[in-house]
Amino acid sequence: MLRIDEVVRECAGMFEFSRYSPDQKSLRAYTFVGTDRYGEPCDVVAWDPKSDELLSWSARAIVAGEDELVAPRLEGGLRVHASALDWLRAGRRGVLVVDWERAGPLLRDEGSLLVDDKKLGRRLLDAISITPKILLDEKPRARE
């Protein structure tokens, strides 16, 4: 079920319903329930069709359609959609990435990923590549 709600952008790709943050600037977004790999509700996802941005209410949804990770695949791979509109038009078959930071490890072991867009394919390749973040410690150390 798709709803229209007023939401407020929060930090790190999250949102709050504007009724709980009435003093904040809100935007009109479509919201839908995100499910876990067992088909159980785990989050609410907001989609701003103007920017095609996806936001999570509780930061539990990594991909929309997570139950597709354990479903049989007749196409030869897991379909990953480039936009929420594409995912909805496909009858919610396949997945839609909500949180790109956490999607890589989740999708890495899924075998073949099917995309309709080269840009999405490159973004997925970047997300699933195992490259550690290298941080520079700028604190000087005392020499012994």
Number of C-alpha atoms within 10 A of each C-alpha: 6 11 10 12 18 16 28 23 19 13 7 10 16 18 21 19 16 18 13 10 12 11 9 14 11 18 14 16 23 18 22 17 20 25 22 20 17 13 12 12 13 17 19 19 26 33 23 16 14 8 7 14 14 23 27 25 22 13 17 17 25 24 26 29 22 22 18 21 20 11 13 10 12 7 10 11 15 23 21 25 23 19 19 21 14 14 19 14 10 12 8 16 19 24 23 24 23 25 20 16 11 15 18 20 14 14 20 16 10 12 10 13 17 16 16 11 11 10 11 16 16 10 12 20 14 13 19 18 11 11 8 6 6 6 6 6 7 6 6 6 7 5 4 3
